Amino acid sequence: MTTRAESEIRRRIVERGPIPFAEFMDVALYWPRGGYYSAAGGPAASGSEGDGPFGPGGDYYTSPMTHPAFGALLSVQLYQFWLLLDRPHPFWVVEPGSGNGQLCRDILQAAKSLPDGFSDSLRYLCLDRSHQWASLLPPQSIPVAADGLPLRNVRGCVVSNELLDSFPVHQVRVEQGSLREVYVALQSDNSSGDDRLVERLGEPSTPDLAVRLQQLGIKLDEDQTAEISLGLDSWASSVAGALEAGFVLTIDYGRRAEDLYSAELRPRGTLVTYYRHTQTDTPFRQIGRQDITAQVDFTSVVNAGRRAGMEPLGYATQGQFLRNLGFDQLRRRVTSTPMPVDQAVANRAGILALTRADGLGDFKVLVQGKNLPPGVAGLPELWGFSQGPEVRDLVQGLSLPLLSPRHISLPQGWPQSAVQEFVLDDLMNGPFGDT
C-alpha cells in the first residue's frame, strides 16, 4: 500500500522529474502529512507503546531509553558547564529533537542530587517539530514545537542526542572519474504494470557537494558511494545564533571524515534503514514508516561550528566519555543494589549497553563552546574527557538511577533474535557481577 509520504514523493517526481535523495529523505522523515517523525506518519502516529519510534513498539533504541544512568552522568557534565559559566541563573539546557522527553526526565531527576543549587538554576527546554510528545514530558520541562532553534541569548548548553544522524543527506557516487549525485526516479515495472521508485545518477544538484569533499581533502574512489549532510552549516549557524555563551554537547554515531569516507571500509556509504528493530536497508519500502539514517561526519560538524564561532573542546567515544564521568562507579552501585532477579538482570543489561564498544559505546561525543568566560576560554579540562577529582563524590551523591516503566528492558523489550547473543554473552555469565 502506498503511504502518504510516498504519494507526495511520487507527485514531486511526476511534476518535476527525478529528485535528489536528500529531498526524498526529507519527505520520508519529516513531511507534516505523512513523514516518519510527524504525527501523521509511521510509528509516531500508531500509538504503539505510546512512544512512537522509540522502544519496544518502535524501530530503534536510544541511550536514554536504555538506562537512566545515561542522563544521570550527563547531568554531572552539565553541572561542570554551569560552574564554568559562573553559575548562571537560569542555566538553560536546550534539547532539539527531544522526542518523548526521556533524557530530559532523567537529567532533571539526577540534577536534584547535585550541590550548590544547580537544580534550582536548571531550566530544560524540549524542542521538537511536533506537539505530539507534550503530554509525555516531565512537568518541570518547557515544551516548544519548533523546527530548528528559534531562540536567542541562551546561557547554558544545547544538547543534541542522536539528532544529526537524521538530517537528510545527499548521496554521491563516482562514475568514470566524475562526481555524480543519486536521484530518485520512477521506472515502469513490466511485471506489475506500476511505476516503481529507483535510483538514477545525474549531475550534482549543487556545487556544495564537491566543495565539501574538497574542504575535507577527500577523494572518492571509482564507484564509491558516500553521504553528505549539507544541513550541518545551517545547524551550526542556528545553534551559534541561539547561544549567547555556553556549550554544545553532541552525541551521535559517526566518525571523523578520513574514517567515514574510507573506500576500503565503507565503499557503499553508511545509509541504513530500520523497521521494527531490524536493519532493512531498503529506503524505497515502508516510506514514512521506517527510520532512515546515516553516520555523522564529525569533522564537518567541527568545521561548521568553527565557521559559526564555536570552538571544539573535546571529542571521545560515548564509552570513554561516560567512564570519565564515573560510569564504573555508578554501575557498581546499580548492580550491587538488592532487587528482584528480573529487575537486576534488566538493569545490568541496560547499563552495560551504554558503553559496549560494538554498540552505543562507540557513539561519539563532541563538545563545542562559544563565548566562554576568560578564565576558561583556553580549552578547559572537561570532566567527560579528563575525569576531575570532583566526579567521584558527585556520582556517589547521585540518587540511584534504576529502570522505570518509561525505560525499556533489554531482555524483555528486544525481539528475541536481536537480544539473544547479548543475553548469553553479558547476562548469563554472572548477572550480578562486574565486567
HELIX and SHEET records of a PDB file:
HELIX    1   1 ARG A    4  ARG A   16  1                                  13    
HELIX    2   2 PHE A   21  TYR A   30  1                                  10    
HELIX    3   3 PRO A   43  SER A   46  1                                   4    
HELIX    4   4 SER A   48  GLY A   50  5                                   3    
HELIX    5   5 SER A   63  THR A   66  1                                   4    
HELIX    6   6 ALA A   69  LEU A   84  1                                  16    
HELIX    7   7 GLN A  102  ALA A  111  1                                  10    
HELIX    8   8 PHE A  118  SER A  121  1                                   4    
HELIX    9   9 HIS A  131  LEU A  136  5                                   6    
HELIX   10  10 LEU A  164  SER A  166  5                                   3    
HELIX   11  11 ASP A  208  LEU A  216  1                                   9    
HELIX   12  12 GLY A  231  ALA A  242  1                                  12    
HELIX   13  13 ALA A  257  LEU A  260  1                                   4    
HELIX   14  14 PHE A  298  ARG A  307  1                                  10    
HELIX   15  15 GLN A  318  ASN A  324  1                                   7    
HELIX   16  16 PHE A  327  THR A  335  1                                   9    
HELIX   17  17 VAL A  341  ALA A  353  1                                  13    
HELIX   18  18 LEU A  360  ASP A  362  5                                   3    
HELIX   19  19 VAL A  391  GLY A  397  1                                   7    
HELIX   20  20 LEU A  410  GLY A  413  1                                   4    
HELIX   21  21 GLN A  416  ASP A  426  1                                  11    
SHEET    1   A 4 ILE A  19  PRO A  20  0                                        
SHEET    2   A 4 SER A 178  SER A 188 -1                                        
SHEET    3   A 4 HIS A 170  GLU A 175 -1                                        
SHEET    4   A 4 THR A 225  ILE A 228 -1                                        
SHEET    1   B 3 ILE A  19  PRO A  20  0                                        
SHEET    2   B 3 SER A 178  SER A 188 -1                                        
SHEET    3   B 3 ASP A 195  GLY A 202 -1                                        
SHEET    1   C 7 ILE A 142  ALA A 145  0                                        
SHEET    2   C 7 LEU A 122  ASP A 128  1                                        
SHEET    3   C 7 PHE A  91  PRO A  96  1                                        
SHEET    4   C 7 VAL A 154  ASN A 161  1                                        
SHEET    5   C 7 LEU A 243  ASP A 252  1                                        
SHEET    6   C 7 LYS A 364  LYS A 370 -1                                        
SHEET    7   C 7 GLU A 311  THR A 317 -1                                        
SHEET    1   D 2 GLY A 254  ARG A 255  0                                        
SHEET    2   D 2 VAL A 296  ASP A 297  1                                        
SHEET    1   E 3 THR A 278  GLN A 279  0                                        
SHEET    2   E 3 VAL A 272  TYR A 275 -1                                        
SHEET    3   E 3 ASP A 291  THR A 293 -1                                        
END                                                                             
